[in-house]
Amino acid sequence: MAKKKGEKYECPECGLIVIIEDDGCECTECDVVCCSVPMEMIAQKKPAKKAAAKKVPAKKPKAAPKKAAKKPVAKKKK
């Protein structure tokens, strides 16, 4: 299989990492070699999904406090 742009390869001997910059050619398969050993493709991680924004219900504006109705004051009888 031809090498694809963005694939990463690591040398098992020295740890050098190579990223393929161009799409591979369509001719015969070849290996990426370092330290006289074929490099191994690094398993690529899938892009992490961004956490969905937590939906918080909008707060209703506070109503002005109601004034308590004044009770009629009973007049004391003398």
mmCIF file of the N, C-alpha and C atoms, coordinates in Angstrom:
data_MODEL
# 
_entry.id   MODEL 
# 
loop_
_atom_site.group_PDB 
_atom_site.id 
_atom_site.type_symbol 
_atom_site.label_atom_id 
_atom_site.label_alt_id 
_atom_site.label_comp_id 
_atom_site.label_asym_id 
_atom_site.label_entity_id 
_atom_site.label_seq_id 
_atom_site.pdbx_PDB_ins_code 
_atom_site.Cartn_x 
_atom_site.Cartn_y 
_atom_site.Cartn_z 
_atom_site.occupancy 
_atom_site.B_iso_or_equiv 
_atom_site.pdbx_formal_charge 
_atom_site.auth_seq_id 
_atom_site.auth_comp_id 
_atom_site.auth_asym_id 
_atom_site.auth_atom_id 
_atom_site.pdbx_PDB_model_num 
ATOM 1   N N  . MET A 1 1  ? 0.846   -1.172 0.000  1.00 0.00 ? 1  MET A N  1 
ATOM 2   C CA . MET A 1 1  ? 0.000   0.000  0.000  1.00 0.00 ? 1  MET A CA 1 
ATOM 3   C C  . MET A 1 1  ? 0.896   1.241  0.000  1.00 0.00 ? 1  MET A C  1 
ATOM 4   N N  . ALA A 1 2  ? 0.526   2.212  -0.784 1.00 0.00 ? 2  ALA A N  1 
ATOM 5   C CA . ALA A 1 2  ? 1.327   3.434  -0.903 1.00 0.00 ? 2  ALA A CA 1 
ATOM 6   C C  . ALA A 1 2  ? 1.222   4.252  0.379  1.00 0.00 ? 2  ALA A C  1 
ATOM 7   N N  . LYS A 1 3  ? 2.274   4.967  0.677  1.00 0.00 ? 3  LYS A N  1 
ATOM 8   C CA . LYS A 1 3  ? 2.295   5.839  1.850  1.00 0.00 ? 3  LYS A CA 1 
ATOM 9   C C  . LYS A 1 3  ? 1.360   7.015  1.589  1.00 0.00 ? 3  LYS A C  1 
ATOM 10  N N  . LYS A 1 4  ? 0.665   7.449  2.636  1.00 0.00 ? 4  LYS A N  1 
ATOM 11  C CA . LYS A 1 4  ? -0.279  8.551  2.494  1.00 0.00 ? 4  LYS A CA 1 
ATOM 12  C C  . LYS A 1 4  ? 0.186   9.750  3.295  1.00 0.00 ? 4  LYS A C  1 
ATOM 13  N N  . LYS A 1 5  ? -0.172  10.914 2.814  1.00 0.00 ? 5  LYS A N  1 
ATOM 14  C CA . LYS A 1 5  ? 0.193   12.161 3.471  1.00 0.00 ? 5  LYS A CA 1 
ATOM 15  C C  . LYS A 1 5  ? -0.330  12.155 4.911  1.00 0.00 ? 5  LYS A C  1 
ATOM 16  N N  . GLY A 1 6  ? 0.548   12.529 5.853  1.00 0.00 ? 6  GLY A N  1 
ATOM 17  C CA . GLY A 1 6  ? 0.170   12.615 7.253  1.00 0.00 ? 6  GLY A CA 1 
ATOM 18  C C  . GLY A 1 6  ? 0.495   11.382 8.071  1.00 0.00 ? 6  GLY A C  1 
ATOM 19  N N  . GLU A 1 7  ? 0.833   10.252 7.419  1.00 0.00 ? 7  GLU A N  1 
ATOM 20  C CA . GLU A 1 7  ? 1.186   9.046  8.168  1.00 0.00 ? 7  GLU A CA 1 
ATOM 21  C C  . GLU A 1 7  ? 2.506   9.276  8.901  1.00 0.00 ? 7  GLU A C  1 
ATOM 22  N N  . LYS A 1 8  ? 2.639   8.666  10.084 1.00 0.00 ? 8  LYS A N  1 
ATOM 23  C CA . LYS A 1 8  ? 3.849   8.808  10.889 1.00 0.00 ? 8  LYS A CA 1 
ATOM 24  C C  . LYS A 1 8  ? 4.542   7.453  10.997 1.00 0.00 ? 8  LYS A C  1 
ATOM 25  N N  . TYR A 1 9  ? 5.863   7.484  10.859 1.00 0.00 ? 9  TYR A N  1 
ATOM 26  C CA . TYR A 1 9  ? 6.679   6.277  10.958 1.00 0.00 ? 9  TYR A CA 1 
ATOM 27  C C  . TYR A 1 9  ? 7.780   6.520  11.981 1.00 0.00 ? 9  TYR A C  1 
ATOM 28  N N  . GLU A 1 10 ? 8.111   5.467  12.759 1.00 0.00 ? 10 GLU A N  1 
ATOM 29  C CA . GLU A 1 10 ? 9.148   5.574  13.780 1.00 0.00 ? 10 GLU A CA 1 
ATOM 30  C C  . GLU A 1 10 ? 10.188  4.483  13.566 1.00 0.00 ? 10 GLU A C  1 
ATOM 31  N N  . CYS A 1 11 ? 11.448  4.864  13.740 1.00 0.00 ? 11 CYS A N  1 
ATOM 32  C CA . CYS A 1 11 ? 12.540  3.919  13.617 1.00 0.00 ? 11 CYS A CA 1 
ATOM 33  C C  . CYS A 1 11 ? 12.623  3.099  14.912 1.00 0.00 ? 11 CYS A C  1 
ATOM 34  N N  . PRO A 1 12 ? 12.592  1.760  14.811 1.00 0.00 ? 12 PRO A N  1 
ATOM 35  C CA . PRO A 1 12 ? 12.673  0.938  16.013 1.00 0.00 ? 12 PRO A CA 1 
ATOM 36  C C  . PRO A 1 12 ? 14.063  0.959  16.658 1.00 0.00 ? 12 PRO A C  1 
ATOM 37  N N  . GLU A 1 13 ? 15.074  1.430  15.925 1.00 0.00 ? 13 GLU A N  1 
ATOM 38  C CA . GLU A 1 13 ? 16.444  1.461  16.440 1.00 0.00 ? 13 GLU A CA 1 
ATOM 39  C C  . GLU A 1 13 ? 16.751  2.763  17.181 1.00 0.00 ? 13 GLU A C  1 
ATOM 40  N N  . CYS A 1 14 ? 16.513  3.903  16.538 1.00 0.00 ? 14 CYS A N  1 
ATOM 41  C CA . CYS A 1 14 ? 16.921  5.186  17.127 1.00 0.00 ? 14 CYS A CA 1 
ATOM 42  C C  . CYS A 1 14 ? 15.749  6.052  17.583 1.00 0.00 ? 14 CYS A C  1 
ATOM 43  N N  . GLY A 1 15 ? 14.511  5.706  17.207 1.00 0.00 ? 15 GLY A N  1 
ATOM 44  C CA . GLY A 1 15 ? 13.343  6.458  17.645 1.00 0.00 ? 15 GLY A CA 1 
ATOM 45  C C  . GLY A 1 15 ? 12.988  7.654  16.773 1.00 0.00 ? 15 GLY A C  1 
ATOM 46  N N  . LEU A 1 16 ? 13.708  7.852  15.665 1.00 0.00 ? 16 LEU A N  1 
ATOM 47  C CA . LEU A 1 16 ? 13.414  8.956  14.759 1.00 0.00 ? 16 LEU A CA 1 
ATOM 48  C C  . LEU A 1 16 ? 11.987  8.814  14.241 1.00 0.00 ? 16 LEU A C  1 
ATOM 49  N N  . ILE A 1 17 ? 11.254  9.926  14.213 1.00 0.00 ? 17 ILE A N  1 
ATOM 50  C CA . ILE A 1 17 ? 9.883   9.911  13.700 1.00 0.00 ? 17 ILE A CA 1 
ATOM 51  C C  . ILE A 1 17 ? 9.837   10.715 12.408 1.00 0.00 ? 17 ILE A C  1 
ATOM 52  N N  . VAL A 1 18 ? 9.185   10.141 11.401 1.00 0.00 ? 18 VAL A N  1 
ATOM 53  C CA . VAL A 1 18 ? 9.056   10.764 10.080 1.00 0.00 ? 18 VAL A CA 1 
ATOM 54  C C  . VAL A 1 18 ? 7.571   10.893 9.766  1.00 0.00 ? 18 VAL A C  1 
ATOM 55  N N  . ILE A 1 19 ? 7.171   12.063 9.266  1.00 0.00 ? 19 ILE A N  1 
ATOM 56  C CA . ILE A 1 19 ? 5.797   12.294 8.828  1.00 0.00 ? 19 ILE A CA 1 
ATOM 57  C C  . ILE A 1 19 ? 5.806   12.444 7.321  1.00 0.00 ? 19 ILE A C  1 
ATOM 58  N N  . ILE A 1 20 ? 4.967   11.700 6.631  1.00 0.00 ? 20 ILE A N  1 
ATOM 59  C CA . ILE A 1 20 ? 4.892   11.744 5.170  1.00 0.00 ? 20 ILE A CA 1 
ATOM 60  C C  . ILE A 1 20 ? 4.241   13.070 4.768  1.00 0.00 ? 20 ILE A C  1 
ATOM 61  N N  . GLU A 1 21 ? 4.929   13.834 3.928  1.00 0.00 ? 21 GLU A N  1 
ATOM 62  C CA . GLU A 1 21 ? 4.459   15.155 3.498  1.00 0.00 ? 21 GLU A CA 1 
ATOM 63  C C  . GLU A 1 21 ? 3.685   15.119 2.188  1.00 0.00 ? 21 GLU A C  1 
ATOM 64  N N  . ASP A 1 22 ? 4.002   14.180 1.295  1.00 0.00 ? 22 ASP A N  1 
ATOM 65  C CA . ASP A 1 22 ? 3.329   14.094 0.001  1.00 0.00 ? 22 ASP A CA 1 
ATOM 66  C C  . ASP A 1 22 ? 2.668   12.731 -0.122 1.00 0.00 ? 22 ASP A C  1 
ATOM 67  N N  . ASP A 1 23 ? 1.594   12.683 -0.908 1.00 0.00 ? 23 ASP A N  1 
ATOM 68  C CA . ASP A 1 23 ? 0.973   11.394 -1.177 1.00 0.00 ? 23 ASP A CA 1 
ATOM 69  C C  . ASP A 1 23 ? 1.969   10.525 -1.922 1.00 0.00 ? 23 ASP A C  1 
ATOM 70  N N  . GLY A 1 24 ? 1.948   9.236  -1.612 1.00 0.00 ? 24 GLY A N  1 
ATOM 71  C CA . GLY A 1 24 ? 2.884   8.304  -2.231 1.00 0.00 ? 24 GLY A CA 1 
ATOM 72  C C  . GLY A 1 24 ? 2.623   8.118  -3.710 1.00 0.00 ? 24 GLY A C  1 
ATOM 73  N N  . CYS A 1 25 ? 3.629   7.637  -4.392 1.00 0.00 ? 25 CYS A N  1 
ATOM 74  C CA . CYS A 1 25 ? 3.470   7.369  -5.824 1.00 0.00 ? 25 CYS A CA 1 
ATOM 75  C C  . CYS A 1 25 ? 2.689   6.074  -6.009 1.00 0.00 ? 25 CYS A C  1 
ATOM 76  N N  . GLU A 1 26 ? 2.289   5.790  -7.189 1.00 0.00 ? 26 GLU A N  1 
ATOM 77  C CA . GLU A 1 26 ? 1.488   4.612  -7.482 1.00 0.00 ? 26 GLU A CA 1 
ATOM 78  C C  . GLU A 1 26 ? 2.341   3.454  -8.005 1.00 0.00 ? 26 GLU A C  1 
ATOM 79  N N  . CYS A 1 27 ? 3.650   3.574  -7.917 1.00 0.00 ? 27 CYS A N  1 
ATOM 80  C CA . CYS A 1 27 ? 4.510   2.488  -8.396 1.00 0.00 ? 27 CYS A CA 1 
ATOM 81  C C  . CYS A 1 27 ? 4.658   1.421  -7.308 1.00 0.00 ? 27 CYS A C  1 
ATOM 82  N N  . THR A 1 28 ? 5.625   0.564  -7.445 1.00 0.00 ? 28 THR A N  1 
ATOM 83  C CA . THR A 1 28 ? 5.787   -0.539 -6.503 1.00 0.00 ? 28 THR A CA 1 
ATOM 84  C C  . THR A 1 28 ? 5.989   -0.034 -5.078 1.00 0.00 ? 28 THR A C  1 
ATOM 85  N N  . GLU A 1 29 ? 5.573   -0.857 -4.164 1.00 0.00 ? 29 GLU A N  1 
ATOM 86  C CA . GLU A 1 29 ? 5.664   -0.522 -2.740 1.00 0.00 ? 29 GLU A CA 1 
ATOM 87  C C  . GLU A 1 29 ? 7.120   -0.457 -2.295 1.00 0.00 ? 29 GLU A C  1 
ATOM 88  N N  . CYS A 1 30 ? 7.410   0.510  -1.447 1.00 0.00 ? 30 CYS A N  1 
ATOM 89  C CA . CYS A 1 30 ? 8.746   0.611  -0.886 1.00 0.00 ? 30 CYS A CA 1 
ATOM 90  C C  . CYS A 1 30 ? 8.618   0.948  0.595  1.00 0.00 ? 30 CYS A C  1 
ATOM 91  N N  . ASP A 1 31 ? 9.664   0.724  1.358  1.00 0.00 ? 31 ASP A N  1 
ATOM 92  C CA . ASP A 1 31 ? 9.656   1.006  2.786  1.00 0.00 ? 31 ASP A CA 1 
ATOM 93  C C  . ASP A 1 31 ? 10.405  2.295  3.074  1.00 0.00 ? 31 ASP A C  1 
ATOM 94  N N  . VAL A 1 32 ? 10.030  2.925  4.183  1.00 0.00 ? 32 VAL A N  1 
ATOM 95  C CA . VAL A 1 32 ? 10.785  4.044  4.691  1.00 0.00 ? 32 VAL A CA 1 
ATOM 96  C C  . VAL A 1 32 ? 11.822  3.404  5.603  1.00 0.00 ? 32 VAL A C  1 
ATOM 97  N N  . VAL A 1 33 ? 13.099  3.698  5.335  1.00 0.00 ? 33 VAL A N  1 
ATOM 98  C CA . VAL A 1 33 ? 14.173  2.998  6.033  1.00 0.00 ? 33 VAL A CA 1 
ATOM 99  C C  . VAL A 1 33 ? 15.028  3.982  6.834  1.00 0.00 ? 33 VAL A C  1 
ATOM 100 N N  . CYS A 1 34 ? 15.414  3.563  8.042  1.00 0.00 ? 34 CYS A N  1 
ATOM 101 C CA . CYS A 1 34 ? 16.319  4.324  8.893  1.00 0.00 ? 34 CYS A CA 1 
ATOM 102 C C  . CYS A 1 34 ? 17.168  3.293  9.636  1.00 0.00 ? 34 CYS A C  1 
ATOM 103 N N  . CYS A 1 35 ? 18.426  3.556  9.841  1.00 0.00 ? 35 CYS A N  1 
ATOM 104 C CA . CYS A 1 35 ? 19.337  2.636  10.543 1.00 0.00 ? 35 CYS A CA 1 
ATOM 105 C C  . CYS A 1 35 ? 19.341  1.255  9.878  1.00 0.00 ? 35 CYS A C  1 
ATOM 106 N N  . SER A 1 36 ? 19.170  1.243  8.552  1.00 0.00 ? 36 SER A N  1 
ATOM 107 C CA . SER A 1 36 ? 19.139  0.011  7.747  1.00 0.00 ? 36 SER A CA 1 
ATOM 108 C C  . SER A 1 36 ? 17.994  -0.924 8.132  1.00 0.00 ? 36 SER A C  1 
ATOM 109 N N  . VAL A 1 37 ? 16.937  -0.362 8.755  1.00 0.00 ? 37 VAL A N  1 
ATOM 110 C CA . VAL A 1 37 ? 15.774  -1.151 9.182  1.00 0.00 ? 37 VAL A CA 1 
ATOM 111 C C  . VAL A 1 37 ? 14.515  -0.426 8.707  1.00 0.00 ? 37 VAL A C  1 
ATOM 112 N N  . PRO A 1 38 ? 13.520  -1.168 8.185  1.00 0.00 ? 38 PRO A N  1 
ATOM 113 C CA . PRO A 1 38 ? 12.270  -0.501 7.800  1.00 0.00 ? 38 PRO A CA 1 
ATOM 114 C C  . PRO A 1 38 ? 11.603  0.154  9.021  1.00 0.00 ? 38 PRO A C  1 
ATOM 115 N N  . MET A 1 39 ? 11.126  1.373  8.830  1.00 0.00 ? 39 MET A N  1 
ATOM 116 C CA . MET A 1 39 ? 10.452  2.086  9.909  1.00 0.00 ? 39 MET A CA 1 
ATOM 117 C C  . MET A 1 39 ? 9.045   1.531  10.086 1.00 0.00 ? 39 MET A C  1 
ATOM 118 N N  . GLU A 1 40 ? 8.545   1.617  11.311 1.00 0.00 ? 40 GLU A N  1 
ATOM 119 C CA . GLU A 1 40 ? 7.222   1.093  11.636 1.00 0.00 ? 40 GLU A CA 1 
ATOM 120 C C  . GLU A 1 40 ? 6.218   2.242  11.710 1.00 0.00 ? 40 GLU A C  1 
ATOM 121 N N  . MET A 1 41 ? 5.029   2.008  11.129 1.00 0.00 ? 41 MET A N  1 
ATOM 122 C CA . MET A 1 41 ? 4.012   3.045  11.161 1.00 0.00 ? 41 MET A CA 1 
ATOM 123 C C  . MET A 1 41 ? 3.459   3.162  12.586 1.00 0.00 ? 41 MET A C  1 
ATOM 124 N N  . ILE A 1 42 ? 3.321   4.398  13.051 1.00 0.00 ? 42 ILE A N  1 
ATOM 125 C CA . ILE A 1 42 ? 2.766   4.674  14.376 1.00 0.00 ? 42 ILE A CA 1 
ATOM 126 C C  . ILE A 1 42 ? 1.254   4.708  14.238 1.00 0.00 ? 42 ILE A C  1 
ATOM 127 N N  . ALA A 1 43 ? 0.572   4.017  15.141 1.00 0.00 ? 43 ALA A N  1 
ATOM 128 C CA . ALA A 1 43 ? -0.893  4.018  15.118 1.00 0.00 ? 43 ALA A CA 1 
ATOM 129 C C  . ALA A 1 43 ? -1.371  5.441  15.341 1.00 0.00 ? 43 ALA A C  1 
ATOM 130 N N  . GLN A 1 44 ? -2.241  5.897  14.465 1.00 0.00 ? 44 GLN A N  1 
ATOM 131 C CA . GLN A 1 44 ? -2.715  7.274  14.551 1.00 0.00 ? 44 GLN A CA 1 
ATOM 132 C C  . GLN A 1 44 ? -3.963  7.322  15.420 1.00 0.00 ? 44 GLN A C  1 
ATOM 133 N N  . LYS A 1 45 ? -4.001  8.303  16.300 1.00 0.00 ? 45 LYS A N  1 
ATOM 134 C CA . LYS A 1 45 ? -5.157  8.490  17.167 1.00 0.00 ? 45 LYS A CA 1 
ATOM 135 C C  . LYS A 1 45 ? -6.242  9.216  16.393 1.00 0.00 ? 45 LYS A C  1 
ATOM 136 N N  . LYS A 1 46 ? -7.468  8.840  16.681 1.00 0.00 ? 46 LYS A N  1 
ATOM 137 C CA . LYS A 1 46 ? -8.591  9.554  16.075 1.00 0.00 ? 46 LYS A CA 1 
ATOM 138 C C  . LYS A 1 46 ? -8.709  10.900 16.767 1.00 0.00 ? 46 LYS A C  1 
ATOM 139 N N  . PRO A 1 47 ? -9.088  11.927 16.020 1.00 0.00 ? 47 PRO A N  1 
ATOM 140 C CA . PRO A 1 47 ? -9.226  13.239 16.652 1.00 0.00 ? 47 PRO A CA 1 
ATOM 141 C C  . PRO A 1 47 ? -10.234 13.174 17.795 1.00 0.00 ? 47 PRO A C  1 
ATOM 142 N N  . ALA A 1 48 ? -9.879  13.770 18.904 1.00 0.00 ? 48 ALA A N  1 
ATOM 143 C CA . ALA A 1 48 ? -10.761 13.782 20.066 1.00 0.00 ? 48 ALA A CA 1 
ATOM 144 C C  . ALA A 1 48 ? -11.981 14.645 19.773 1.00 0.00 ? 48 ALA A C  1 
ATOM 145 N N  . LYS A 1 49 ? -13.120 14.140 20.203 1.00 0.00 ? 49 LYS A N  1 
ATOM 146 C CA . LYS A 1 49 ? -14.338 14.919 20.014 1.00 0.00 ? 49 LYS A CA 1 
ATOM 147 C C  . LYS A 1 49 ? -14.367 15.989 21.077 1.00 0.00 ? 49 LYS A C  1 
ATOM 148 N N  . LYS A 1 50 ? -14.727 17.165 20.667 1.00 0.00 ? 50 LYS A N  1 
ATOM 149 C CA . LYS A 1 50 ? -14.837 18.253 21.623 1.00 0.00 ? 50 LYS A CA 1 
ATOM 150 C C  . LYS A 1 50 ? -16.060 18.009 22.490 1.00 0.00 ? 50 LYS A C  1 
ATOM 151 N N  . ALA A 1 51 ? -15.898 18.270 23.753 1.00 0.00 ? 51 ALA A N  1 
ATOM 152 C CA . ALA A 1 51 ? -17.013 18.093 24.686 1.00 0.00 ? 51 ALA A CA 1 
ATOM 153 C C  . ALA A 1 51 ? -18.128 19.060 24.307 1.00 0.00 ? 51 ALA A C  1 
ATOM 154 N N  . ALA A 1 52 ? -19.322 18.521 24.274 1.00 0.00 ? 52 ALA A N  1 
ATOM 155 C CA . ALA A 1 52 ? -20.469 19.366 23.934 1.00 0.00 ? 52 ALA A CA 1 
ATOM 156 C C  . ALA A 1 52 ? -20.668 20.386 25.039 1.00 0.00 ? 52 ALA A C  1 
ATOM 157 N N  . ALA A 1 53 ? -20.971 21.577 24.633 1.00 0.00 ? 53 ALA A N  1 
ATOM 158 C CA . ALA A 1 53 ? -21.194 22.639 25.612 1.00 0.00 ? 53 ALA A CA 1 
ATOM 159 C C  . ALA A 1 53 ? -22.407 22.275 26.452 1.00 0.00 ? 53 ALA A C  1 
ATOM 160 N N  . LYS A 1 54 ? -22.249 22.421 27.745 1.00 0.00 ? 54 LYS A N  1 
ATOM 161 C CA . LYS A 1 54 ? -23.336 22.085 28.648 1.00 0.00 ? 54 LYS A CA 1 
ATOM 162 C C  . LYS A 1 54 ? -24.419 23.144 28.511 1.00 0.00 ? 54 LYS A C  1 
ATOM 163 N N  . LYS A 1 55 ? -25.627 22.684 28.213 1.00 0.00 ? 55 LYS A N  1 
ATOM 164 C CA . LYS A 1 55 ? -26.729 23.623 28.037 1.00 0.00 ? 55 LYS A CA 1 
ATOM 165 C C  . LYS A 1 55 ? -27.336 23.919 29.394 1.00 0.00 ? 55 LYS A C  1 
ATOM 166 N N  . VAL A 1 56 ? -27.310 25.176 29.734 1.00 0.00 ? 56 VAL A N  1 
ATOM 167 C CA . VAL A 1 56 ? -27.878 25.631 31.004 1.00 0.00 ? 56 VAL A CA 1 
ATOM 168 C C  . VAL A 1 56 ? -29.066 26.514 30.665 1.00 0.00 ? 56 VAL A C  1 
ATOM 169 N N  . PRO A 1 57 ? -30.217 26.210 31.242 1.00 0.00 ? 57 PRO A N  1 
ATOM 170 C CA . PRO A 1 57 ? -31.373 27.056 30.923 1.00 0.00 ? 57 PRO A CA 1 
ATOM 171 C C  . PRO A 1 57 ? -31.121 28.486 31.371 1.00 0.00 ? 57 PRO A C  1 
ATOM 172 N N  . ALA A 1 58 ? -31.595 29.403 30.563 1.00 0.00 ? 58 ALA A N  1 
ATOM 173 C CA . ALA A 1 58 ? -31.411 30.818 30.869 1.00 0.00 ? 58 ALA A CA 1 
ATOM 174 C C  . ALA A 1 58 ? -32.214 31.162 32.113 1.00 0.00 ? 58 ALA A C  1 
ATOM 175 N N  . LYS A 1 59 ? -31.617 31.981 32.970 1.00 0.00 ? 59 LYS A N  1 
ATOM 176 C CA . LYS A 1 59 ? -32.309 32.386 34.185 1.00 0.00 ? 59 LYS A CA 1 
ATOM 177 C C  . LYS A 1 59 ? -33.296 33.494 33.845 1.00 0.00 ? 59 LYS A C  1 
ATOM 178 N N  . LYS A 1 60 ? -34.455 33.386 34.458 1.00 0.00 ? 60 LYS A N  1 
ATOM 179 C CA . LYS A 1 60 ? -35.460 34.430 34.255 1.00 0.00 ? 60 LYS A CA 1 
ATOM 180 C C  . LYS A 1 60 ? -35.075 35.613 35.129 1.00 0.00 ? 60 LYS A C  1 
ATOM 181 N N  . PRO A 1 61 ? -35.278 36.814 34.627 1.00 0.00 ? 61 PRO A N  1 
ATOM 182 C CA . PRO A 1 61 ? -34.957 37.966 35.463 1.00 0.00 ? 61 PRO A CA 1 
ATOM 183 C C  . PRO A 1 61 ? -35.848 37.962 36.705 1.00 0.00 ? 61 PRO A C  1 
ATOM 184 N N  . LYS A 1 62 ? -35.257 38.335 37.830 1.00 0.00 ? 62 LYS A N  1 
ATOM 185 C CA . LYS A 1 62 ? -36.030 38.349 39.070 1.00 0.00 ? 62 LYS A CA 1 
ATOM 186 C C  . LYS A 1 62 ? -37.044 39.476 39.022 1.00 0.00 ? 62 LYS A C  1 
ATOM 187 N N  . ALA A 1 63 ? -38.253 39.132 39.423 1.00 0.00 ? 63 ALA A N  1 
ATOM 188 C CA . ALA A 1 63 ? -39.311 40.144 39.467 1.00 0.00 ? 63 ALA A CA 1 
ATOM 189 C C  . ALA A 1 63 ? -39.087 40.998 40.710 1.00 0.00 ? 63 ALA A C  1 
ATOM 190 N N  . ALA A 1 64 ? -39.507 42.222 40.625 1.00 0.00 ? 64 ALA A N  1 
ATOM 191 C CA . ALA A 1 64 ? -39.382 43.115 41.774 1.00 0.00 ? 64 ALA A CA 1 
ATOM 192 C C  . ALA A 1 64 ? -40.188 42.520 42.915 1.00 0.00 ? 64 ALA A C  1 
ATOM 193 N N  . PRO A 1 65 ? -39.625 42.554 44.112 1.00 0.00 ? 65 PRO A N  1 
ATOM 194 C CA . PRO A 1 65 ? -40.373 41.962 45.232 1.00 0.00 ? 65 PRO A CA 1 
ATOM 195 C C  . PRO A 1 65 ? -41.700 42.678 45.430 1.00 0.00 ? 65 PRO A C  1 
ATOM 196 N N  . LYS A 1 66 ? -42.701 41.880 45.692 1.00 0.00 ? 66 LYS A N  1 
ATOM 197 C CA . LYS A 1 66 ? -44.035 42.461 45.895 1.00 0.00 ? 66 LYS A CA 1 
ATOM 198 C C  . LYS A 1 66 ? -44.087 43.088 47.286 1.00 0.00 ? 66 LYS A C  1 
ATOM 199 N N  . LYS A 1 67 ? -44.700 44.236 47.337 1.00 0.00 ? 67 LYS A N  1 
ATOM 200 C CA . LYS A 1 67 ? -44.855 44.892 48.630 1.00 0.00 ? 67 LYS A CA 1 
ATOM 201 C C  . LYS A 1 67 ? -46.056 44.269 49.316 1.00 0.00 ? 67 LYS A C  1 
ATOM 202 N N  . ALA A 1 68 ? -45.865 43.932 50.558 1.00 0.00 ? 68 ALA A N  1 
ATOM 203 C CA . ALA A 1 68 ? -46.959 43.338 51.320 1.00 0.00 ? 68 ALA A CA 1 
ATOM 204 C C  . ALA A 1 68 ? -48.035 44.400 51.556 1.00 0.00 ? 68 ALA A C  1 
ATOM 205 N N  . ALA A 1 69 ? -49.242 43.987 51.394 1.00 0.00 ? 69 ALA A N  1 
ATOM 206 C CA . ALA A 1 69 ? -50.352 44.921 51.618 1.00 0.00 ? 69 ALA A CA 1 
ATOM 207 C C  . ALA A 1 69 ? -50.396 45.247 53.103 1.00 0.00 ? 69 ALA A C  1 
ATOM 208 N N  . LYS A 1 70 ? -50.531 46.501 53.395 1.00 0.00 ? 70 LYS A N  1 
ATOM 209 C CA . LYS A 1 70 ? -50.572 46.909 54.787 1.00 0.00 ? 70 LYS A CA 1 
ATOM 210 C C  . LYS A 1 70 ? -51.936 46.543 55.358 1.00 0.00 ? 70 LYS A C  1 
ATOM 211 N N  . LYS A 1 71 ? -51.862 45.936 56.528 1.00 0.00 ? 71 LYS A N  1 
ATOM 212 C CA . LYS A 1 71 ? -53.103 45.597 57.196 1.00 0.00 ? 71 LYS A CA 1 
ATOM 213 C C  . LYS A 1 71 ? -53.606 46.855 57.908 1.00 0.00 ? 71 LYS A C  1 
ATOM 214 N N  . PRO A 1 72 ? -54.882 47.046 57.886 1.00 0.00 ? 72 PRO A N  1 
ATOM 215 C CA . PRO A 1 72 ? -55.412 48.201 58.604 1.00 0.00 ? 72 PRO A CA 1 
ATOM 216 C C  . PRO A 1 72 ? -55.133 48.026 60.108 1.00 0.00 ? 72 PRO A C  1 
ATOM 217 N N  . VAL A 1 73 ? -54.645 49.066 60.673 1.00 0.00 ? 73 VAL A N  1 
ATOM 218 C CA . VAL A 1 73 ? -54.330 49.020 62.100 1.00 0.00 ? 73 VAL A CA 1 
ATOM 219 C C  . VAL A 1 73 ? -55.601 49.307 62.866 1.00 0.00 ? 73 VAL A C  1 
ATOM 220 N N  . ALA A 1 74 ? -55.892 48.416 63.764 1.00 0.00 ? 74 ALA A N  1 
ATOM 221 C CA . ALA A 1 74 ? -57.093 48.607 64.561 1.00 0.00 ? 74 ALA A CA 1 
ATOM 222 C C  . ALA A 1 74 ? -56.822 49.683 65.606 1.00 0.00 ? 74 ALA A C  1 
ATOM 223 N N  . LYS A 1 75 ? -57.710 50.587 65.691 1.00 0.00 ? 75 LYS A N  1 
ATOM 224 C CA . LYS A 1 75 ? -57.545 51.655 66.660 1.00 0.00 ? 75 LYS A CA 1 
ATOM 225 C C  . LYS A 1 75 ? -58.027 51.145 68.023 1.00 0.00 ? 75 LYS A C  1 
ATOM 226 N N  . LYS A 1 76 ? -57.268 51.496 68.988 1.00 0.00 ? 76 LYS A N  1 
ATOM 227 C CA . LYS A 1 76 ? -57.622 51.085 70.346 1.00 0.00 ? 76 LYS A CA 1 
ATOM 228 C C  . LYS A 1 76 ? -58.771 51.958 70.840 1.00 0.00 ? 76 LYS A C  1 
ATOM 229 N N  . LYS A 1 77 ? -59.697 51.330 71.479 1.00 0.00 ? 77 LYS A N  1 
ATOM 230 C CA . LYS A 1 77 ? -60.835 52.058 72.039 1.00 0.00 ? 77 LYS A CA 1 
ATOM 231 C C  . LYS A 1 77 ? -60.465 52.476 73.454 1.00 0.00 ? 77 LYS A C  1 
ATOM 232 N N  . LYS A 1 78 ? -60.826 53.667 73.757 1.00 0.00 ? 78 LYS A N  1 
ATOM 233 C CA . LYS A 1 78 ? -60.547 54.169 75.108 1.00 0.00 ? 78 LYS A CA 1 
ATOM 234 C C  . LYS A 1 78 ? -61.712 54.051 75.982 1.00 0.00 ? 78 LYS A C  1 
# 
